[in-house]
Amino acid sequence: MHAPTTRRGRLLAATIAALAGATALALASPVVADATPAPAPAAHTKPALDPTQFRGVNWADPRDNYANGPVVLSGLSTSDDHRTVHRTSERILRGFRKDLGANTVRMPVNPYSVGTAWWNSYKGAIDAARHAGFRVVLGYWEGDGTSKDGKVDDPAAWTTMWDTLTRTYAHDRGVYFEPMNEPFGYTADQWIQVATDWVDRYTARGIPRDRVFVSGVGYNDHVDAVCAAPALAGTYVSQHYYGFWGTHDPAGWAADFESRLGDQACSARTVLDEFGVPMTTGIDYRGSATTGDADSDNSVAFLQTVSTTVRERHLGAVYWPGLRTDDTYSLTSIQGSGKHLSLAVTNDSGVALLHWAWGEGRRAPFSVG
């Protein structure tokens, strides 16, 4: 987030009659002896993707994940060992599931957090999420200050980090990899090349394409160029969208959001893995967007429109943030500590609209039209 304080192809092998089997073999083979060789999409075969399986939230560092040091998720401390991180994470993740209904958590990574002493502890959060059955999306954030230019800070350190992460979780189908969050420093062509190089490197090492999230261009704000890149076929694409990006009525938000999403084939790959509005300020997202309070009405129009579009387009949805200390957008806050730590929901109406985006229920939790 750049905030002011978001399947599987199965091969079915069948035994059939000899003549039909010979025909099927000829059709399936990438090279046919007496015919023109088949074009090379075999190298970029698209698995069957299902973005709707990702129903989740971001768990963030209070610094917004941009850090010139280890990322430390809200509720954790660099003084925590692996066991403490794991236990604390269990309690927070229990809240994400029980209070929000989430099955996916997106977490930040950076080179300062991987391959250092903190990595042994930080893995406790990822391990706890996987033990609880959560899908985990690991996304790279660049540093803050002068380092925050929308480009990979240190390509060598970035590669070493991803070597470690992909090796550690290569065989865990529930862990997904997002090469970079909001690559706004690159042109579309430059970013597609960076992403292509990443995909080529790690698919060659056994990471399936359907476990990769390729960010949209800019602030993840458009995904059509990424969807159109043949070299990135078979990957998920990640979209971001925020209410503070503009001021619109519901029709205006709908038109703006649709303009960023690409066609339906692109939607079939798209996870909105950051989107958000204020949750701690008392706004009723089940209410009207015409109360006369401009800021509140804009946020209501945004969330009602986006949740409906996500539902209709069958996108994945991962809210920003499920938990981030002192963030007005946060859907939960921490209560208590240690063995008594739990989460409290900050806005029930926000949760209701998140569930609507996830495809739950038959009637919208707000008046339509």
N, C-alpha and C positions, 0 to 999 in steps of 0.2 A: 504493500500500500504506500502511496505517497499522500499521506493524510494531512488535514489541517491540524491536529494534536499528536481488497476480495477476489458373450465375448469370445469372447475368444473364438478365433477361427478354429473350428474343429474339423479335422480331416476324417472323413468317414470312408474306411476301407471296406469294400464289399467284394465278396466272391461271386462272380457271375459266370455265365456260360462262356465257352472258349471264344466264340466269334465276337460276342459283345465285349468280352474282356480284352481281346486284342484291339478292338476299336477304341475302347476307353483308354487303354494304355497309350495308343498313338495320340489321342487328344490331350492326355495329361502330360506327356513328355515335353520338356522344354525344347528339345531338338528332335525333329522328325527326319529320318534318313532321306526320304524322297519328297520332302516338302520344304518350303521356306521356313527357316528357324523362327520359332515363336518370339515375339518381342520380349524384352527383358523384364517386364514387371515382376517376374519371379523373385528378383532381388528385393523388391519392395512390396511383397504381397501384403494386402490389407487384412488384418484379422477382423473379426466381427466385434466392433466396439460398442459399448453400452455406457454412455456418459451418465445415464440416470442412476447407475449404481452408486455414484458418489454423492452422498447426502451428508454434508458435514459442515465443519467450522474450522477456522484458523485458530491456532493456539500461538500466541505471539509474545515476544520480548516487550517489556514496557517501552523500549526505545524504538518500536516500530520495525524491529529486525535489522535495521541498518546499523551495523556496529563495527567499529575498528577493534574488535576483540571477540571473544566467544559470545554467541547468542545464548541468552539465559531466559527461558520461558517464564512467564508470570507464575509465581508460586514456587519457583525453584531458586537455588542460590549456588554460586560457584563453590561454596564450602560443602555442598552436599556430595556424598559419595553415591555410588551406583545404587545401593540398596535404598537410601533415602529418596533419591530421585524416583526410583521405581515405585515406592510406596506412595509418595505424594502424587505421582502421575496417575496411579490407580484410582485415587480419590477424585481427581479432577476429571478423568475420563469417565468415571462412573456418573458424574454429574452431566457430562456431555450427552451420555446415552439416556439416562433417566429423565433429565429435565428438558433436553432439547430433542431427543430422538435421533441423534447423529450416529452415523456408522463410519465416518471418515474424518480424519484430522490432518490438517496441513501444518507442517512444521518447517522452520527455517534452518538452513545450514550455511556455514561459511568455513574457509580454511582454518580460522582461529579455533573452530569448534571440533574439528576432525583431525585426528593424529596428534592431539595434545593431551595433557592430563585431563582436561575437562571432557574429552571424548568418552573416556571410560564411564563417567557419570552420566553424560547426556544420552548415551545409548539406553540408559534405564528408562527414559521417557518413550523412546521408540519401541523398546522391548515390551513395556507395559501396554502400549497401544495394540501391538500385535497379539499379545497374550489375551487381551480383551476382545479380539476379533475385529478391531478397527482397521480399515484401510488407511495407510499412511502415505502422504505425499510429501516428499522432501524437496524443498525448493531453495536454490542458491540466492542469497541476498548479498549485494555488494556492501562496501563500507560506507561510513557517513562522512560528512564534511567534504573536503576536496576529493575524496575517493568516490563520492556519489555523482557519477557522470553517466550512468546508464550503460556502462560497459563492464566487462569482466575486469576486476582490479588487477589481478596477477594471473595470467593464463597458465603459468607453470604450476602455481599453487592450487589453482582451480582444478586443473587436470589431476593433480595428486589427490585432492579431496575426493573427486568423483571416482578415481580408481579405488580408493578405500571404500567409499559408500557402495559402489556397485559390486565390489568383491564381497563385502560383508553381507549384503542382502540379495545376492544374485539368485538364490534359490527360494526366496520368499515372495510368492506371487502377490502378497498383499502390500508390498512396498513399491511405490512409484517414484519416478525421478523427474524433476523439473529443472532443466539445465540453468535457467536464469529467470528471476523475477523482474518484470518490467524493464526490458532491454532498450530503453528510450534513447540511448546514445548511438544506436546503430540505425542506418537506413534499413528499409525492408530487405533489400538484397543482401546487405552485410549480415543482418541478423539471420536470415535464412541460411547463409553459408556457415555461420558459427554453429547454428543448430544442426545443420547437415553433418558437419565434421564431428559433432558430439554423437549424433545418432550412429554414424558410420563406425566410430571407434568402439562404442559400447554394444552395439548389436553384434559386432564381430566377436565380442567377448561373451556373448550369450544372453544379453539383456533383450527381451522381446520388445518390439515396437509398441505393443499395447500396454507397456508399463512406463511409457515416456509421455510427459506433458510438455509440449512445445508452446511457449508463451507467444501470444499475439504481438504484433509490432508495437513500437512506442511503449506506452504504459500498459501493455497488454490490451490496448483499447480497440484494436481491429484484428480479426483473425482470418480474413479472407485470403490475404497474401500467403500466409502459412499453409492454409488448406489447399491452395493452388500449387504448392511446390511439390512436384513428383517425388523428390528425394525424401520428403517427410511423410509420405503416405503411410497409413497404418498407425500413426501416433495420435494421441489425444492432443487437442489444442486448448490452451487456457485463455479465458477472457476475463478482464476486470471491468468493473463499472460502478460508479459512485454518484450519489445524489448531489454532491457538491460540485460536480462537473458542469452543472448548468441549472437553469430555472425553466421549467416547462409545466404545462398541464398534462394530464394523462395521455392525450393524443400526441403531444409533442415528445414526451418521453418514449412512447411506443415507436414513433418514427425514428428517433435518434438511435434507440437501441437496435432496432432492426437494421439500420444502416451499417452497423458495426459487426453484424453476425455472419454475413455471407449467406450462401444458399443452404437448402435443406441438407445437402450432402455434408456441408461443413458443420451444421448443427449436430449431425449424427456423431461428431467427434468432439464437440465442445463442452468443456466444463467451466462454468462461471466460478472460478476459484477465489475470487474476491469481489464482494459487493457489500455495501453497507450504508447505513443512515444512523442518526442519533437514537440511542436506545435508553439512555439514563435520564432523559429530560422530560419524561412523562407524555410523550406523543402517543396518541391512540391510532395505531395503524389500521384498525378496523373501521375508523371513522371517515368523515368526509374530507376531501381535499379542497373544500371551498369555505373554510371557516373565516377567512380574512387574515389569518396569521400567515404571512408569506413564507417564512422559513418552514413552519410546520406543514403547511399545505404542499410545499414542494417535496418535502421528504415523504409525505403520505402518497402523493401522486407517483413518485419514483418507485417506492417499494411495492405498491399495489400493481403497478404496470409491469415492473420487472418480474415479480413473482408469477404473474399470469403468463408473461412471455416465456419464461423458463419452463413453466408447466406445459404450455402449448407446443413449444419447440422441442421438448424432451431433452433439455440440457441437464448436465450435472450442476449442482449448486453447493458451494462451500462458502459460508458467510464469513465476512470480516467484521470483528473477530468474535469467536466464541468466548475467548478469554484474553483480555489484555488489561493489565492493571492501569487504572486512571484513564481509560479510553472511553469517551462518551458513546462510542459505537458498540461497546462490548455487550454481548447478550447475557453474560453472567458476571458475577463478582465473587471473590473469595470470601467465605465466612469461616472464622475460626482458624486453627492452625494444628499442625501435627496430626495426631490421631483423630482430632475433632474437625479437621478441615473438610469443608463441603462447598458447594456452589449455590448461589442464589440467582434466580432469573431476574433480569433487570426490566424486561418488558414482555408480558405475556402476549400482547397483540403482535409483536415482532416475531415471536416464535410461531404464532398461528399462521402468519404469512409465509414464513420459511417452510412450514409443513405444506402449505398450498403449492409453493414452488416445487417441492419434492413429489408432487402428484397425489398427496393424501386428500381424502375427503371428496365429496361430490358437489358441494356448494362452496363458493368463495366465502371467506370469513369477512367480507366487506360487500357493500352495495356496488354492483357493477353498473356503470353507465349513469 
